[in-house]
Amino acid sequence: MDKVSIVIPARNEEKFLTKCLASVQAQTYPHEFLEIILVDSASEDGTRRIMEEFAKKSDIEVKILENPRGDTPTALNVGFKNATGDLVLHLIAHIEIMPDHIERAVKILHEKNADGVAGKIVPVGSGYDTFWDSGISAALESPFGLGNSTARVSSKAGWIDNPMITLYTRHLFKRFGYIDERLTRNQDYEFNQRCYAGGAKFWFEPDIQVFYRTRLNLCQLWRQFFSAAKWRVFMIGEHTGAVKLRHLAPPAFVLSLILSAVASMFSKIFIPIFVAIVLMYFLGIAINTILSAIF
């Protein structure tokens, strides 16, 4: 049976880490074949205490490692390089996984002869029942909010180029190297693109759901996506195929909305265009909601 290393980098994640670790502890995969690698990235809250308390109580082997630099890419490499499993699952503190996540992912990986297996990202709010929870979660599930990202909006299993929360075969790191530590955002996307361009195969299984705790408010969400967009531009020069049409859909929609609204102030000709764009937006949300309910 394959040994699975679960790598979880965390910096100041005391609000979410406990639930994430509880979901790992609840895995149906034999615990003697699991290894949890927690990387503390210079946390200033109770994150380290939560890690240590979990390590004392868990029947799973737990390693707590340090990342003094405090950044995500370095933390990932610390975890990946210290992993001893045949397979490596990359998690983040903001998510919770289903009890049979690892068991099913390992089975599918062998059935499909894949290099990686990922499930569907399901936004569930911050867990603090704030005013913005439902709105942010809905936006992250909609093609209008993130583009047609398979791992977020698709309900069809199949091969993809950019898995999220992925179970990797460890040999990928030997073939393609580790995380590019220059990227403070999009580092997993860059790694996936590098592997995919080299012939790696990633399978998407929507029935394996990954529950993602969203940012607490719009300010945090803005900082997250602004930083991601900045590094996406950097990646254009590194990987010509890194930017897809789906990435352009949300900004194109917002730009057309702003331009038509401004133009409507100077000419009535543009008013129907502005109204049509708004109606298309709500129609798209309605269709997406109906399809999600059915499938």
VMD Tcl script that draws the C-alpha trace (Angstrom):
set ca {
  {0.00 0.00 0.00}
  {1.24 3.49 -0.89}
  {2.43 5.78 1.86}
  {0.89 9.26 1.56}
  {2.57 12.41 2.83}
  {0.16 15.29 3.54}
  {1.88 18.67 3.35}
  {0.13 21.61 5.04}
  {1.90 24.99 5.11}
  {0.37 27.54 7.47}
  {0.98 31.10 8.60}
  {-1.37 32.69 11.15}
  {-4.14 30.19 10.43}
  {-5.50 29.59 13.93}
  {-9.05 30.33 12.74}
  {-9.07 27.48 10.22}
  {-6.27 25.00 10.94}
  {-8.11 22.98 13.61}
  {-10.94 22.02 11.25}
  {-8.49 21.22 8.47}
  {-6.52 18.86 10.71}
  {-9.71 17.26 12.01}
  {-10.68 16.37 8.44}
  {-7.27 14.77 7.91}
  {-7.54 12.84 11.17}
  {-10.90 11.45 10.01}
  {-9.44 9.84 6.86}
  {-10.46 6.25 6.12}
  {-7.07 5.52 4.54}
  {-5.01 3.40 6.99}
  {-3.34 5.84 9.35}
  {-0.14 3.80 9.53}
  {0.39 4.70 5.85}
  {-0.11 8.42 6.39}
  {2.38 11.13 7.26}
  {1.41 14.72 8.05}
  {4.00 17.43 7.48}
  {3.04 20.75 9.05}
  {5.17 23.72 8.04}
  {4.90 26.74 10.32}
  {5.75 29.88 8.36}
  {6.72 32.17 11.24}
  {3.18 32.36 12.62}
  {2.42 35.05 15.20}
  {-0.87 33.64 16.49}
  {-1.85 30.24 17.90}
  {-1.03 28.26 14.76}
  {2.08 26.60 16.21}
  {0.25 25.65 19.42}
  {-2.53 24.00 17.38}
  {0.06 22.03 15.43}
  {1.80 20.80 18.57}
  {-1.44 19.84 20.32}
  {-2.60 17.92 17.26}
  {0.72 16.07 17.00}
  {0.42 14.90 20.62}
  {-3.08 13.48 20.17}
  {-3.01 12.08 16.63}
  {-2.27 8.45 15.84}
  {-0.83 9.61 12.52}
  {2.88 10.39 12.22}
  {3.24 14.18 12.39}
  {6.29 16.30 11.56}
  {6.35 20.00 12.45}
  {8.88 21.94 10.40}
  {9.96 25.58 10.31}
  {9.92 28.12 7.49}
  {11.57 31.26 8.92}
  {11.05 33.13 5.63}
  {7.30 32.99 6.19}
  {6.32 32.66 2.51}
  {4.20 29.96 0.88}
  {6.52 28.65 -1.87}
  {9.40 28.08 0.55}
  {7.02 26.37 2.98}
  {5.81 24.04 0.25}
  {9.34 23.09 -0.71}
  {10.25 22.46 2.93}
  {7.29 20.09 3.11}
  {7.79 18.40 -0.26}
  {11.51 17.85 0.26}
  {10.92 16.24 3.66}
  {8.08 14.00 2.47}
  {8.85 10.29 2.58}
  {5.62 9.02 1.04}
  {5.15 7.47 -2.39}
  {2.41 10.06 -2.94}
  {2.18 13.66 -1.74}
  {-1.06 15.51 -1.01}
  {-0.83 19.30 -0.95}
  {-3.39 20.87 1.39}
  {-3.92 24.39 2.70}
  {-5.21 25.36 6.12}
  {-8.34 26.93 4.62}
  {-9.77 23.61 3.41}
  {-11.44 20.51 4.79}
  {-11.50 17.21 2.93}
  {-14.02 14.35 2.86}
  {-13.25 11.32 5.09}
  {-12.58 9.10 2.06}
  {-10.68 11.74 0.07}
  {-7.27 10.08 0.19}
  {-8.64 6.55 -0.16}
  {-10.57 7.45 -3.32}
  {-7.82 9.62 -4.80}
  {-5.21 6.87 -4.43}
  {-7.53 4.33 -6.05}
  {-8.33 6.62 -8.98}
  {-4.66 7.53 -9.46}
  {-3.81 3.88 -10.03}
  {-6.91 3.14 -12.11}
  {-6.19 6.04 -14.48}
  {-2.40 5.66 -14.34}
  {-2.32 9.37 -13.52}
  {0.46 11.52 -12.12}
  {-1.98 13.46 -9.98}
  {-5.62 13.43 -8.85}
  {-7.67 16.38 -7.67}
  {-11.24 16.97 -6.54}
  {-13.71 19.82 -6.94}
  {-13.28 23.00 -4.90}
  {-16.51 23.87 -3.06}
  {-16.54 27.30 -1.35}
  {-18.38 27.09 1.98}
  {-17.86 30.55 3.44}
  {-15.50 31.52 6.22}
  {-17.48 29.61 8.83}
  {-18.09 32.82 10.76}
  {-21.49 33.56 9.16}
  {-20.55 37.07 8.11}
  {-22.53 39.27 5.73}
  {-20.10 38.56 2.89}
  {-19.92 34.78 3.27}
  {-22.65 33.78 0.84}
  {-21.71 36.44 -1.71}
  {-18.01 35.55 -1.81}
  {-18.79 31.82 -1.94}
  {-21.24 32.30 -4.83}
  {-18.73 34.39 -6.77}
  {-16.02 31.74 -6.35}
  {-18.34 29.08 -7.75}
  {-19.42 31.09 -10.78}
  {-17.69 31.26 -14.19}
  {-18.38 35.00 -14.01}
  {-16.27 35.23 -10.90}
  {-13.30 33.03 -11.79}
  {-13.69 32.04 -15.40}
  {-14.44 28.49 -16.47}
  {-11.98 26.83 -14.09}
  {-12.59 23.08 -14.21}
  {-11.61 22.44 -10.60}
  {-14.18 24.99 -9.41}
  {-17.17 24.87 -11.76}
  {-17.11 21.56 -13.64}
  {-19.14 18.49 -12.71}
  {-17.54 16.26 -15.34}
  {-14.62 13.97 -14.56}
  {-11.67 14.01 -16.93}
  {-8.11 15.07 -17.65}
  {-7.18 18.67 -16.80}
  {-4.13 20.91 -16.96}
  {-4.49 22.68 -13.61}
  {-5.63 20.56 -10.67}
  {-6.12 22.06 -7.21}
  {-5.51 20.40 -3.83}
  {-3.74 17.62 -5.67}
  {-2.48 14.17 -4.75}
  {0.83 13.96 -6.64}
  {3.13 11.05 -7.33}
  {6.45 11.96 -5.73}
  {8.41 11.21 -8.89}
  {7.03 14.45 -10.38}
  {9.41 16.42 -8.17}
  {12.34 14.37 -9.42}
  {11.32 14.90 -13.05}
  {10.29 18.56 -12.97}
  {11.83 20.04 -9.85}
  {10.14 21.73 -6.91}
  {8.11 24.91 -6.43}
  {9.47 28.12 -7.97}
  {10.21 30.17 -4.85}
  {10.13 33.44 -6.79}
  {6.34 33.21 -6.97}
  {4.56 34.29 -3.80}
  {1.27 33.45 -5.57}
  {0.31 30.98 -8.32}
  {3.23 28.74 -7.38}
  {1.11 25.58 -7.58}
  {-0.32 26.69 -10.94}
  {3.19 27.24 -12.32}
  {4.28 23.83 -11.05}
  {1.26 22.16 -12.66}
  {1.91 23.93 -15.97}
  {5.55 22.85 -15.90}
  {4.57 19.24 -15.27}
  {1.72 19.30 -17.80}
  {4.00 20.71 -20.50}
  {6.40 17.86 -19.78}
  {3.73 15.20 -20.29}
  {2.32 14.72 -16.78}
  {-1.33 13.64 -16.60}
  {-3.77 15.03 -14.03}
  {-7.23 13.57 -13.39}
  {-10.14 15.64 -12.09}
  {-12.78 13.82 -10.01}
  {-15.71 16.13 -9.06}
  {-17.23 13.59 -6.67}
  {-14.22 14.13 -4.42}
  {-15.17 17.46 -2.92}
  {-12.79 19.83 -1.18}
  {-14.49 22.38 1.08}
  {-12.77 25.74 0.89}
  {-13.11 28.36 3.64}
  {-13.28 31.70 1.85}
  {-11.71 34.98 2.92}
  {-13.49 36.82 5.70}
  {-14.24 40.00 3.76}
  {-13.82 41.80 0.45}
  {-10.57 43.48 1.49}
  {-8.89 40.12 2.13}
  {-10.34 38.73 -1.10}
  {-9.08 41.76 -3.04}
  {-5.54 41.40 -1.67}
  {-5.54 37.70 -2.53}
  {-6.67 38.14 -6.13}
  {-4.62 41.28 -6.79}
  {-1.48 39.42 -5.75}
  {-2.48 36.39 -7.84}
  {-3.07 38.58 -10.90}
  {0.31 40.27 -10.49}
  {2.14 36.96 -10.53}
  {-0.03 35.65 -13.37}
  {1.46 38.42 -15.51}
  {4.94 37.23 -14.49}
  {4.04 33.72 -15.61}
  {3.12 34.86 -19.12}
  {6.82 35.32 -19.77}
  {7.71 31.98 -18.20}
  {4.98 29.79 -19.75}
  {3.30 30.99 -22.93}
  {0.36 28.65 -22.38}
  {-0.19 29.61 -18.75}
  {-2.92 32.16 -19.45}
  {-6.13 30.64 -20.81}
  {-9.24 32.24 -22.25}
  {-11.03 31.41 -18.99}
  {-8.72 33.79 -17.14}
  {-9.81 36.66 -19.39}
  {-13.57 36.17 -18.95}
  {-14.06 37.94 -15.57}
  {-11.91 41.02 -16.36}
  {-13.44 41.28 -19.84}
  {-16.91 41.26 -18.30}
  {-16.06 43.92 -15.71}
  {-14.34 46.11 -18.31}
  {-17.30 45.91 -20.70}
  {-19.66 46.77 -17.84}
  {-17.65 49.83 -16.83}
  {-17.14 51.08 -20.40}
  {-20.80 50.68 -21.33}
  {-21.90 52.42 -18.11}
  {-19.59 55.38 -18.74}
  {-20.56 55.56 -22.42}
  {-24.25 55.57 -21.45}
  {-23.71 58.87 -19.66}
  {-22.74 60.51 -22.95}
  {-24.98 58.70 -25.42}
  {-28.31 56.91 -25.08}
  {-27.18 54.44 -27.73}
  {-25.10 52.63 -25.11}
  {-27.89 52.29 -22.53}
  {-29.36 49.12 -24.15}
  {-25.85 47.65 -24.31}
  {-25.30 48.29 -20.60}
  {-28.71 46.80 -19.73}
  {-28.03 43.77 -21.95}
  {-24.71 43.09 -20.20}
  {-26.35 43.30 -16.77}
  {-29.19 40.99 -17.86}
  {-26.70 38.52 -19.35}
  {-24.86 38.51 -16.04}
  {-27.95 37.64 -14.00}
  {-29.07 35.13 -16.64}
  {-25.69 33.45 -16.42}
  {-25.92 33.25 -12.64}
  {-29.44 31.81 -12.87}
  {-28.39 29.16 -15.39}
  {-25.32 28.27 -13.34}
  {-27.46 27.95 -10.19}
  {-29.99 25.70 -11.94}
  {-27.30 23.47 -13.44}
  {-25.56 23.20 -10.07}
  {-28.83 22.17 -8.43}
  {-29.53 19.53 -11.10}
  {-26.05 18.07 -11.44}
}
mol new
graphics top color blue
foreach p $ca { graphics top sphere $p radius 0.5 }
foreach p [lrange $ca 0 end-1] q [lrange $ca 1 end] { graphics top cylinder $p $q radius 0.2 }
display resetview
